[in-house]
Amino acid sequence: MQSTKFSLGQVVVTAAVNVAIADDPAIAKLVPQLIARHHAGDWGDLEPCDKKENEFSLTRKLRLFSSYNIPGDKKIWIITEADRSSTCVLFPKDY
């Protein structure tokens, strides 16, 4: 198990992600893996400057953002709020 870098708070998914999880077993398996990567500080498919911003944000209690490319030319974003009260899993179109 990977070590964690911060609190996720309450983890929620958007309605669209919830439908994708219900409809696609691969997505259902992938989402928890991506949450674990985000929780461990693996920010996914971000530019190096954005990854550096997340590292800065860890110690200053600022918002954390990860982006992961998934099959089907899609992306999943994971955003943890600055106060670490919640983490949301969403598709970019949900933002």
N, C-alpha and C positions, 0 to 999 in steps of 0.2 A: 504494500500500500504506500502511496506517495504521501510525503508530509504536506501539511497544509500551511498556507501563509497568512490567512485571515479568516474571519467569520463570514459565512454566506448569509446568515440571517434566514428568513423564510424564503424558500426557493419556490418560485412560481413559473408557470409557462403561459404563453399567450394561447388564445383559443386555436389559432392556426397550428401552433406547435402541438397542442393537445390532439387535434385531429390527425396530424401527421404521425404522432406516436400510436394512436389507435389504429390507423390504417396501414402502417408499414412497420413490420417487425424489426427491420434493420434500423430504422430511425429510433424505435423504442429501445433498442440495445445501445445505440450510439449516444443518445442524449445524456444518460448518466455518466458515460465515459468522458464526454466533453465537460460536464459539470466538474468532474474530478480533476481534469486537466486545468481548468480555470482556477479551481480551489488551490491547486498546487503551484500556481503562478506560471503555468504554460499558457501564454496568451494567444497561441494559435497562429493564424495567418495574417498577422499585423506587420506593418513596416517596422524596421528597427527603432525608429524614433517614437512610434506609438508604444512599443514594448518598453522602451526606456521611460516613457511617461507613466506607464503603469507601475514600474518599479519605484519611481518617485512618489506616486500616489499611495503606495502601500503604507509608508511611514507617516504620511500627512493626512490620512483618513479622507482621501478624495475618491471619487468614483473610479471603478475598475471596469475595463472593457476588454472582452476577447471576441475574436472572430474566427470561425472555423469553416473551411470549405468542406462541403459534404457532397456525396454523389448526386448527380443530376444537375451539375452546375449551379448549386444552391449554396447558401451560407446560413449558418446559425450564429447569432450573436448572443453573448452572455454578459449581462451588466449587473455589477454589484454596486448598490448605492453607497454614497460616501459614509453614511453613518453605520454601514454594514447591517442594516435592519432587514434588507431583502436582496435577493438575486433573481433576475428575470431572464428566462430563456426565450428568445424570439427570433423570428425571421426579419431581415431588414425591412420588408414591406410592412411589418407590424409597428415599426417605430413611429 
